[in-house]
Amino acid sequence: MKNNFFSLLKKDIKTRARIGKIKTPNGEILTPTFVPVGSQATVKSLTPQDLREIGVQVFFANTYHLYLRPGVEVIEKLGGLHKFMNWDRPLMTDSGGFQVFSLGRKNRSSTLSPCANSLVKIDYNGVTFYSHLDGSKHYFTPEKSIEIQQKLGADIMIAFDECAPYPTTYNYAKTAMERTHRWALRSLEAVVVGRRQKQFLFGVIQGSTFRDLRQESAKFISSLAFDGLAIGGVAVGESKKEMAQILDWIMPILQKEKEVCPIHLLGVGEIDDIFTAVERGIDTMDCVMPTRLARVGHILAKRKNFTYDINKSIFANDPSPIDKNCPCYVCHNFSKAYLHHLFRANELLAYRLASYHNLFFIEDLFVKIREAIRKDEFLSLKKQWLK
């Protein structure tokens, strides 16, 4: 089954896991896959060549941050985001909504009243916020977000939405969901018609941890003419059990209403969460986890808790690779002792090597996941990794 944007290639016989292919003007994306986060038009410490070697198919740039610095006009004048950063594969951009709300709420005394003591003011049309860089005042609407993303030249754009905080009240979650639905319609209308064949738009499902709201949002957003769907409002403080429950509530609806359509999970990427999401039919997901852990010396490996701290003194004289089972460049060429030394000496190379390995580890896991789905062995792979 396929449309012009997404092809469904294989379904797992025992779960909702599936293999698909997203086709964009800048290349194809084989799913399920991981989408690294490169907020400032860079996955921190790694070059585009590094990303290609690692096997990254697509990564996530941040509309809010790029709008504030260096500015969308600069990037557009220099040929768009792909040319600006010398990346020749697909790019996703978020709407900026999550950052507008989350950064504006940092000084709030309560998560239940989203405008109390906030740097964010919401009205019917959009959101007024103040830059975390210099305090300057800005106003985002769905139309503004789409305009910025189109100028950046993203292959996949996200509709402007409101991510309710966690915890929140039912009434506020409903208000935020309804606002997200209105803004979804306006985001669709804002897309320049001539660019629609080159840039694809995902609508966002909200509703916090309330079943009826999540299902209402899933039905509404999947009924619209979006190219793909995104699930927002998870990984914002709720438990892993709650996240899985949200997916269980809405994935059957999404795959029934819009089966030949890629589904993205926003902000999720820990190892156990990857299996939880893929098992339920998620096609792509983004997360800062691999590179954020790497920058503090936490190395991903197939072991208990999937990570260890290379800063610990027990690694000072360890000649073994940081992961003996990993075929990446770092594991083939450097020892635990060397990486330990780099971190202890605050050498910049430490961040690059650790980030390279951690991201390779995640991307390689997805290669294994796709192969397991192809063979109808996904649950066996999950058992091997989560035992």
N, C-alpha and C positions, 0 to 999 in steps of 0.2 A: 504494500500500500504506500502511496506517495502523493505529495502535491509538488508544486514547483520549488518549494523551500525545504521540505522535510520528507524523507523517505523512511518508512518503518520496515526494517530489514529482517528482524527476527524477534520472536517473543519467547521468553523462558516458559517451559511447560508447567512449572510448579509455582511461579510467583508472577508479579507484574513487571519484573525486570525485562528490559528489551534493548535491542541494538537498533540504532537509527543513523541517519546521515543528514546533516544540515548543509545545504548548498548556498554559499554566498559568493559575491563577485571576487572576493579575496581568498577563496579556497573553501574546501569542504571540511566539516567537523564530524568525525565519527563519534557517536554517542553510545553509552554514557561516557562522559568525560568530566575532568576537573578543570575549572577556570580560575587560574591564579589571579590575584588582585594586584593591579598596577595603578594605584590611585593617581599618581602624578605623571602618568605616561611612562612609567617604568616599574617593573617588578624589582623591588629594591635590591641593589647590588649586582643584578644580573643583566647582561647585554641581550639584545635580540638574538644574537648568534647562540648564546647560552640557551635561551629558551627553545630555539629550534633543535639544538642538540638533545635537550632534555625530552623533547617530544610534545611541547605545549602546542596545542592546536588553535587556541583562542584565549585571550585574557581580557580582564575587566578593568576599564579605565573609569575615572570618577568625574562626573559632570560638574559637581559642586567645586571640587578642588581645582580643576582645569579652568573653570569659569573665573575663579578668583585669581589664579596664577598659573600660567602666564597671561591668560585671557583668551577667549575664544577667537577674537579678531586676529591675534598673533598666529595662532595655530592655523586658522583658515587661510591667512595670507601666505603662510609657508607650505601650503599644499594639503592641509588636513592632517589628522592625527597619524595616519599610516606613514606618510612621508616625513612628518615632523620627527618621529622616533625611529624611522627606518624599520618598520615592521610590515612584512608582506603577507601576513596571514590575517584571519578574521579578528575583529575587535568587537567587544561589547562595551556599552556605556550604560551606567545607571541613570536614573532620572535626576539625581541630586536630592531627592526627597528625604531619604534616610539621613543624610548628613545635615540637611537643613534642620530637621527636627531633633536629631540626637545631639548635635553640637550646641544647638540653641538651648537644650534642656540641661546642660551640664551644671548650671547654677541653680536648678530648681530644688526646692525643699521637699517636693512631693511628686511622685510619678503618677498619681491618680488625677491630678489636675494639670493637664499639659501646658497651660499658659501661665500658671502661677510662677512668679519670679523668673520668667523665661525671656530669652533673647529672641523668641519666635512669637509672631502674632499672626493668627490665621483669620482670614475672612473668606467670603464665599468664592471669590475669584482666585485667591492664591495665598502666598505666605510672605510676610515681611520678616527678614532676618538680618542679623549683623555679623559681618565677617569675623571669624575667629583669628584672622591675621592682623587686621588693623581697626576693627570696630566699625567699618563703613557699612552703610545701610543698603540693603538690596531687596528686590521683590521678585519672587519666582511664581509663575503661573504654569499650568500645563503647556500652554502655547510657548512660553519662554523656554521651558525645559526641552521641548521638541526642537525648537529653533536652534538651541545650542548643540544638541546632539547631532542634528543634521549637518551643521557647520563643521563639527568635529570629524564627521565622515564615518561614524561607527557603522559596522555591518548590522549589528543588532542593538536596538534602542529599547529602553524601558519607559513605560508610561508613568507620568507623575502621579505619586500616591502619597498617602499619609500612613506612616507606620506608627500605630498606637504603641505607647510604652508598655512595659510589663513590670509589675502588675498594673491593671487598669480596671475601671468599672465596666459593666456591661453597657451602660448608656454611652460612655465615651467611645468604647470599641465600635458600637453601632454607628455613632456619628462619624467617626473616622472612616469606617467602611463605606458609608453612603457618600462621603466626600470623595473617597477614592473612586467610586463608581462614576460620579459626575465628571471627575477629572479624567477618567479613562475615556469617556465619550469625547471630551474636548481634545485629548491627546490624539485620538484617531483623526479628528477633524483637522488638526493642526499640521499633519504630515503633508508636505509638499508633494502633490500628485506625481510629478515627474521623477521624484526620488524614491517612490515607493517600491519600484522594482529593484533598487540597489540597496536600500536600507529597510530592515524589517523591524517591526514593533511588537513588543510583548506587553500584554496587560497584566496587572498585578492583583492577586487575590489577598484580601486581608480578612479581619474578623477576630484577631487575637486568639484566645483559647476557648472561645464559645462555639459550640458545635453548630447551632442554627445559623449563626452569622457566617461562619466559614463555609457552610454548604450554600447559603444564599449567595455569597460572594463568588463561589466557584461556578454556580449556575449562571450568574449574571455575566461575569467576565468571559466565560467560555462561549457565551451566546453572541459575543461581539466579533467584529472582523479583524481580530488580531492574528498575526503570523505565528505567535507563540504565547505561552502563558508563563508567568512567574509567581511563585509563592513567597510572599513577604511576611514580615511580622513574626518570624521564628528566629531562634538563636539570639534573642534579645533579653534573655534571663529566665525563660521557662525551662522546665526540666526536659531531659531527653525523652522521658516517657510521654510528656505532653506534646513534644514535637512529633513523635511517631503517631500519636493519637490524631493530631491534626491531619497528617498525611492519610491516615486510614479513613478519616471522614470525607476527604475531598478527592483523593485520587480516583476512586471508582467513578465519580461524577465527571471528572475531567476527561478520563479516557473513554467514557461513553459519549460525551457531548462533542469532544474534539480529539478523536483518537490519533489522527495523522497530524500531530501538532507537537512540537518540542515543549517540554515542561522544565523550567529552571527553578532551582531552590536557592533562594538568596541567603548568603551568609553562613553556609553550613559546609563543613569539610573535615571534621575529626574522623578517625578511622572507623569507629563503630557507627557513627552517623552516616558515613558513606554507604555502608552496607544496608542500614535502615532505609535510606532514601532510594537507592537503586532497586532494592527488593520491591518497593512500592511503585516503581515506574518512573522515577525522576531521571531525566536525560542529561542535564548539566547542573553543576553547582559551583559556587564560588566561595572562597574563604581565604582570610589572611593567615590562617594557622601555620602552614608549612614554613613560610618565610619569617613570620613573627617569632616562632619558636627558634628558628635557626639563628636569629640575631642575638639571642641570649645563650646560645650554646646548647640548646636542646635538640638532640639528634633523633630523627625518626628511624626506627628499626623494628623488625618483626620479633618482638619480645613483649614481656608484660608491660602493659600501659603504653606500648609502642614508642617509647621515648626514653632517653637517658641524658644526663647532664655531663657534657664533655669537659666542663670546668673542674670536675672533681679530681683530687690529687691522685686517685688510683689509676688515672690514665696518663700520668706524666711520663711513664717509661714503657707504655704499651705499644708494641710495634705492629699490632694487627690493624687491618683497615677498619674504618668507623662502622661498617656493616659488611661482614664477610660474604653475605649472600647477595650483595648489590653489585650490578655490573657497571655502575656509573663511573665517570671520569675520576671523581674524587676518591671513590673507594678503590680504584685500580692504582692510584698514584700516591696516596698520602695515608699516614698512620694516625691512629688516635693520639699518639704522643705529639705529633706535629700540630694537629688541630688544637689540642689542649694548649700547646705552647702559644699558638697564634692568639687564642682567646685571652690567655693570661697576660700576654704582651700588648693586648688591645690593637693588634694588627688588623687592618681593614680586610685583608685577604680572608680572615676567619669568617666574616659575614658572607662573603661570596661562596666559599667552599661549602659551608654548612647549608646555605640557601640552595645551592645547586643540588646537593645530595637530597635534601628534604623534598624539594619539588620533583626531582626525578623519582624518588620513592613513591610519591602519590601518583604521578603519571604512570609509572610502571604498574602500580596496583590496578589502575583502570584498564591497562592493556590486559592484565590477567582477568579482570571482571568481564570484559567484552568477550574474551575467549571462552570463559566459563559459561556465559549466556549462550554463546553459539553452540556449545556442546550440551546444553541443558544441565549444567553442573554448577549453577550459581550457588545453591544452598550448600553444596559440598565445600566450595571455596569459602563461603562465609563461616562454616563450621571450623575449617582449618585456621582461619585468622582470628576468630573470636572465642576459641576454646579456652 
